[in-house]
Amino acid sequence: MDISLFARGFLLGFSIAAVVGPIALLCVRRTLATGFVIGFASGLGAATADASYAAIASFGVTALASVLIDQRMWLRLVGGAFLIYLGVRALRSLPASPAPDSGATGLRLAGAYSSTVGLTLSNPMTIMSFAAIFAGIGASGLDLVVGVFAGSAAWWLVLASLVSRLRTRVTHRRLRWVNIASGALIVGFGIESVVAGVLQTN
């Protein structure tokens, strides 16, 4: 393994994942509501999607990249609609007593993971970002892609770990406000995505 390429990919994946957006809000809310395992599984879904797009950009899979970019309108619309759905659910949900991590069944883990994979993949312009960055640093390859995944996963591990430590301090009332605030922001991100998709049709 080329440690230098891996390190570059790690830093790139970590920095991209650390940008506050709807996935971060989902991870925080899920961690507070259900514990570290579900929150981290959500983050791993995003890391998988980031690494997938990094691989497409790195290995020059132009046909697949072109298809995804050509369909970006529908991806934005579908992803935005799903964000709105998740945001409305958060706004309407009443906080329950924090569930232990042991309650994270395989089905719930799969749902948390797959939902963030889909949401992160709904922004195909990420391919262009990775392609531009890889061109800028003059590097590509498997070691770089693995580094992107590791860096992104590391960020979600840190975030889920920190948030899980706060669970015992979050009261029922505070969790309700978290639901309202995160739900409203997620709906906002969803509306922004839908509007961007509609504008691309004009």
C-alpha positions as CSV (number, residue, x, y, z in Angstrom):
1,M,0.0,0.0,0.0
2,D,1.2,3.5,-0.8
3,I,0.9,5.2,2.6
4,S,1.3,8.7,1.0
5,L,-1.8,8.1,-1.3
6,F,-3.7,6.6,1.6
7,A,-3.0,9.5,3.8
8,R,-4.1,12.0,1.1
9,G,-7.3,10.0,0.7
10,F,-7.8,9.9,4.4
11,L,-7.5,13.6,4.9
12,L,-9.8,14.2,1.8
13,G,-12.5,11.8,3.1
14,F,-12.3,13.2,6.6
15,S,-12.6,16.8,5.4
16,I,-15.5,16.1,3.0
17,A,-17.4,14.2,5.6
18,A,-16.9,16.9,8.2
19,V,-19.0,19.4,6.2
20,V,-22.3,20.0,8.1
21,G,-25.2,18.9,6.0
22,P,-28.3,16.7,6.1
23,I,-26.4,13.5,6.6
24,A,-24.6,14.9,9.7
25,L,-27.9,16.0,11.1
26,L,-29.4,12.6,10.5
27,C,-26.4,11.0,12.2
28,V,-26.6,13.3,15.2
29,R,-30.4,12.8,15.6
30,R,-30.2,9.0,15.2
31,T,-27.3,8.8,17.7
32,L,-29.2,10.8,20.3
33,A,-32.4,8.8,19.8
34,T,-31.1,5.3,19.4
35,G,-27.5,5.2,20.3
36,F,-24.0,4.9,18.9
37,V,-24.5,1.8,16.8
38,I,-27.3,3.2,14.6
39,G,-25.6,6.6,14.4
40,F,-22.3,5.1,13.2
41,A,-24.1,2.8,10.8
42,S,-25.7,5.9,9.2
43,G,-22.2,7.5,8.9
44,L,-20.8,4.3,7.3
45,G,-23.4,4.6,4.6
46,A,-22.2,8.0,3.8
47,A,-18.6,6.8,3.8
48,T,-19.5,4.0,1.4
49,A,-21.2,6.4,-1.0
50,D,-18.2,8.8,-0.8
51,A,-15.8,6.0,-1.5
52,S,-18.0,4.8,-4.4
53,Y,-17.9,8.2,-6.1
54,A,-14.2,8.5,-5.4
55,A,-13.6,5.2,-7.1
56,I,-15.6,6.3,-10.2
57,A,-13.6,9.5,-10.4
58,S,-10.3,7.8,-9.7
59,F,-10.6,5.0,-12.1
60,G,-12.1,7.1,-14.8
61,V,-15.4,5.2,-15.2
62,T,-16.6,7.9,-17.6
63,A,-19.7,6.0,-18.9
64,L,-21.1,5.5,-15.4
65,A,-20.2,9.1,-14.3
66,S,-21.9,10.5,-17.4
67,V,-25.1,8.5,-16.7
68,L,-25.2,9.7,-13.1
69,I,-24.5,13.3,-14.1
70,D,-27.1,13.2,-16.9
71,Q,-29.7,11.9,-14.4
72,R,-28.7,14.4,-11.7
73,M,-32.1,16.1,-12.0
74,W,-34.0,13.0,-11.0
75,L,-31.5,12.1,-8.3
76,R,-31.9,15.5,-6.8
77,L,-35.6,15.3,-6.9
78,V,-35.8,11.8,-5.4
79,G,-33.1,12.6,-2.8
80,G,-34.8,15.9,-1.9
81,A,-38.2,14.3,-1.6
82,F,-36.7,11.6,0.7
83,L,-35.0,14.3,2.8
84,I,-38.3,16.1,3.2
85,Y,-40.0,12.9,4.2
86,L,-37.3,12.3,6.9
87,G,-37.5,15.9,8.1
88,V,-41.3,15.8,8.5
89,R,-41.0,12.5,10.4
90,A,-38.4,14.1,12.7
91,L,-40.7,17.2,13.2
92,R,-43.7,15.0,14.1
93,S,-41.9,12.4,16.2
94,L,-42.2,12.5,19.9
95,P,-39.0,11.6,21.7
96,A,-39.0,8.3,23.6
97,S,-36.7,7.3,26.4
98,P,-33.2,6.7,24.9
99,A,-33.0,3.1,23.6
100,P,-29.9,1.1,24.4
101,D,-27.5,0.2,21.7
102,S,-28.4,-3.4,22.1
103,G,-31.8,-2.6,20.5
104,A,-30.1,-2.0,17.2
105,T,-31.3,-5.0,15.2
106,G,-29.9,-6.1,11.9
107,L,-32.9,-4.7,10.1
108,R,-32.5,-1.3,11.8
109,L,-28.8,-1.2,11.1
110,A,-29.4,-2.1,7.4
111,G,-32.1,0.6,7.2
112,A,-29.8,3.3,8.7
113,Y,-26.9,2.3,6.5
114,S,-28.8,2.0,3.2
115,S,-30.8,5.3,3.7
116,T,-27.6,7.3,4.0
117,V,-26.0,5.5,1.1
118,G,-28.9,6.5,-1.1
119,L,-29.1,10.0,0.2
120,T,-25.3,10.6,-0.3
121,L,-25.4,9.1,-3.8
122,S,-28.3,11.4,-4.7
123,N,-25.7,14.2,-5.3
124,P,-23.8,12.9,-8.3
125,M,-21.9,16.2,-8.6
126,T,-19.7,14.7,-5.9
127,I,-18.1,12.8,-8.7
128,M,-17.0,16.1,-10.3
129,S,-15.6,17.3,-6.9
130,F,-13.5,14.2,-6.5
131,A,-12.4,14.3,-10.1
132,A,-11.3,17.9,-9.7
133,I,-9.5,17.2,-6.5
134,F,-7.7,14.1,-7.8
135,A,-6.6,16.0,-10.8
136,G,-5.4,18.9,-8.6
137,I,-3.3,16.6,-6.5
138,G,-2.2,14.6,-9.5
139,A,-3.1,11.2,-8.0
140,S,-5.6,8.4,-8.3
141,G,-5.8,4.7,-7.5
142,L,-7.2,2.2,-5.0
143,D,-5.0,3.3,-2.1
144,L,-6.5,6.8,-2.5
145,V,-10.1,5.5,-2.6
146,V,-9.5,3.3,0.5
147,G,-8.1,6.3,2.2
148,V,-11.3,8.3,1.4
149,F,-13.4,5.6,2.9
150,A,-11.2,5.4,6.0
151,G,-11.2,9.1,6.5
152,S,-14.9,9.5,6.1
153,A,-15.6,6.6,8.4
154,A,-13.2,8.1,11.0
155,W,-15.2,11.3,11.0
156,W,-18.5,9.5,11.5
157,L,-16.9,7.4,14.3
158,V,-15.7,10.6,16.1
159,L,-19.1,12.3,15.6
160,A,-21.2,9.3,16.7
161,S,-18.9,8.7,19.7
162,L,-19.1,12.4,20.9
163,V,-22.8,12.6,20.4
164,S,-23.5,9.3,22.2
165,R,-21.7,10.6,25.3
166,L,-24.3,13.4,25.5
167,R,-27.3,11.1,25.4
168,T,-27.5,10.8,29.2
169,R,-27.5,14.6,29.5
170,V,-30.3,15.2,26.9
171,T,-33.6,15.5,28.6
172,H,-37.0,14.5,27.0
173,R,-37.7,18.2,26.3
174,R,-34.3,18.9,24.8
175,L,-34.6,15.9,22.6
176,R,-37.9,17.2,21.3
177,W,-36.2,20.5,20.4
178,V,-33.4,18.5,18.7
179,N,-36.1,16.8,16.6
180,I,-37.8,20.1,15.7
181,A,-34.5,21.8,14.8
182,S,-33.0,18.9,12.9
183,G,-36.3,18.2,11.2
184,A,-36.7,21.7,10.0
185,L,-33.1,21.9,8.7
186,I,-33.4,18.5,6.9
187,V,-36.7,19.7,5.3
188,G,-34.8,22.8,4.2
189,F,-32.0,20.8,2.6
190,G,-34.7,18.6,0.9
191,I,-36.5,21.6,-0.5
192,E,-33.2,23.1,-1.8
193,S,-32.4,19.8,-3.5
194,V,-35.9,19.6,-5.1
195,V,-35.7,23.2,-6.3
196,A,-32.3,22.6,-7.8
197,G,-33.6,19.6,-9.6
198,V,-36.6,21.5,-11.0
199,L,-34.4,24.4,-12.1
200,Q,-32.3,22.0,-14.1
201,T,-35.4,21.0,-16.2
202,N,-35.8,24.6,-17.4
